[in-house]
Amino acid sequence: MVTTSDSTPTAVHPVESRGHRFSRRARHARLHTYAFSSVALLVVLIALAVANTRHVQLSWIVGSSATSLVWIVVSAALLGWLLGIVTTSLFRWRTRPPRI
């Protein structure tokens, strides 16, 4: 707080530098891009689910079963994602620098 000649306190706001303002606005734009991308991905996933609701025959080694195509696609995507995480973790663990 700064006091003026008539003894009324006024607030002093720090001046934001050009670099900080650019950084703040870039972060704001990045967050909007992430939000837009997330909504677009959700719309695509819903369209995929609606388009693939028919039942298909899934053949196993021992037998077969009928299930909705969207569940096959979603479970395959989740399995691939989890296997990617495990593989990345194993590679990182095996290629880490030696401890001294």
CYANA upper distance limits for C-alpha pairs under 8 A (distance plus 0.5 A):
  1 MET  CA      9 PRO  CA      6.52
  1 MET  CA     10 THR  CA      6.22
  1 MET  CA     11 ALA  CA      5.42
  1 MET  CA     12 VAL  CA      6.52
  2 VAL  CA      9 PRO  CA      6.04
  2 VAL  CA     10 THR  CA      5.93
  2 VAL  CA     11 ALA  CA      6.93
  2 VAL  CA     12 VAL  CA      7.29
  3 THR  CA      7 SER  CA      5.95
  3 THR  CA      8 THR  CA      6.21
  3 THR  CA      9 PRO  CA      4.98
  3 THR  CA     10 THR  CA      6.77
  4 THR  CA      8 THR  CA      6.31
  4 THR  CA      9 PRO  CA      6.97
  4 THR  CA     10 THR  CA      7.83
 16 GLU  CA     20 HIS  CA      6.86
 16 GLU  CA     21 ARG  CA      6.85
 17 SER  CA     21 ARG  CA      6.70
 18 ARG  CA     22 PHE  CA      6.62
 19 GLY  CA     23 SER  CA      6.58
 20 HIS  CA     24 ARG  CA      6.55
 21 ARG  CA     25 ARG  CA      6.65
 22 PHE  CA     26 ALA  CA      6.51
 23 SER  CA     27 ARG  CA      6.65
 24 ARG  CA     28 HIS  CA      6.71
 25 ARG  CA     29 ALA  CA      6.65
 26 ALA  CA     30 ARG  CA      6.59
 27 ARG  CA     31 LEU  CA      6.68
 28 HIS  CA     32 HIS  CA      6.85
 29 ALA  CA     33 THR  CA      6.67
 30 ARG  CA     34 TYR  CA      6.71
 31 LEU  CA     35 ALA  CA      6.66
 32 HIS  CA     36 PHE  CA      6.58
 33 THR  CA     37 SER  CA      6.52
 34 TYR  CA     38 SER  CA      6.55
 35 ALA  CA     39 VAL  CA      6.79
 36 PHE  CA     40 ALA  CA      6.66
 37 SER  CA     41 LEU  CA      6.56
 38 SER  CA     42 LEU  CA      6.66
 39 VAL  CA     43 VAL  CA      6.73
 40 ALA  CA     44 VAL  CA      6.77
 41 LEU  CA     45 LEU  CA      6.67
 42 LEU  CA     46 ILE  CA      6.68
 43 VAL  CA     47 ALA  CA      6.64
 44 VAL  CA     48 LEU  CA      6.57
 45 LEU  CA     49 ALA  CA      6.68
 46 ILE  CA     50 VAL  CA      6.68
 47 ALA  CA     51 ALA  CA      6.54
 48 LEU  CA     52 ASN  CA      6.63
 48 LEU  CA     70 VAL  CA      7.78
 49 ALA  CA     53 THR  CA      6.88
 49 ALA  CA     70 VAL  CA      5.93
 52 ASN  CA     68 SER  CA      7.82
 52 ASN  CA     69 LEU  CA      6.04
 52 ASN  CA     70 VAL  CA      5.73
 53 THR  CA     68 SER  CA      6.15
 53 THR  CA     69 LEU  CA      6.65
 53 THR  CA     70 VAL  CA      6.58
 54 ARG  CA     68 SER  CA      6.13
 54 ARG  CA     69 LEU  CA      6.82
 55 HIS  CA     66 ALA  CA      6.67
 55 HIS  CA     67 THR  CA      5.64
 55 HIS  CA     68 SER  CA      4.75
 55 HIS  CA     69 LEU  CA      6.51
 56 VAL  CA     66 ALA  CA      5.97
 56 VAL  CA     67 THR  CA      6.20
 56 VAL  CA     68 SER  CA      6.59
 56 VAL  CA     69 LEU  CA      6.61
 57 GLN  CA     64 SER  CA      7.34
 57 GLN  CA     65 SER  CA      6.28
 57 GLN  CA     66 ALA  CA      4.97
 57 GLN  CA     67 THR  CA      7.19
 58 LEU  CA     64 SER  CA      5.99
 58 LEU  CA     65 SER  CA      5.72
 58 LEU  CA     66 ALA  CA      6.32
 58 LEU  CA     67 THR  CA      7.62
 59 SER  CA     63 GLY  CA      6.73
 59 SER  CA     64 SER  CA      4.74
 59 SER  CA     65 SER  CA      7.03
 60 TRP  CA     64 SER  CA      5.64
 60 TRP  CA     65 SER  CA      8.25
 67 THR  CA     71 TRP  CA      7.82
 67 THR  CA     72 ILE  CA      8.09
 68 SER  CA     72 ILE  CA      7.37
 69 LEU  CA     73 VAL  CA      6.86
 70 VAL  CA     74 VAL  CA      6.58
 71 TRP  CA     75 SER  CA      6.41
 72 ILE  CA     76 ALA  CA      6.53
 73 VAL  CA     77 ALA  CA      6.64
 74 VAL  CA     78 LEU  CA      6.69
 75 SER  CA     79 LEU  CA      6.52
 76 ALA  CA     80 GLY  CA      6.57
 77 ALA  CA     81 TRP  CA      6.63
 78 LEU  CA     82 LEU  CA      6.65
 79 LEU  CA     83 LEU  CA      6.59
 80 GLY  CA     84 GLY  CA      6.55
 81 TRP  CA     85 ILE  CA      6.87
 82 LEU  CA     86 VAL  CA      6.78
 83 LEU  CA     87 THR  CA      6.49
 84 GLY  CA     88 THR  CA      6.54
 85 ILE  CA     89 SER  CA      6.64
 86 VAL  CA     90 LEU  CA      6.67
 87 THR  CA     91 PHE  CA      6.66
 88 THR  CA     92 ARG  CA      6.57
 89 SER  CA     93 TRP  CA      6.51
 90 LEU  CA     94 ARG  CA      6.55
 91 PHE  CA     95 THR  CA      6.49
 92 ARG  CA     96 ARG  CA      6.39
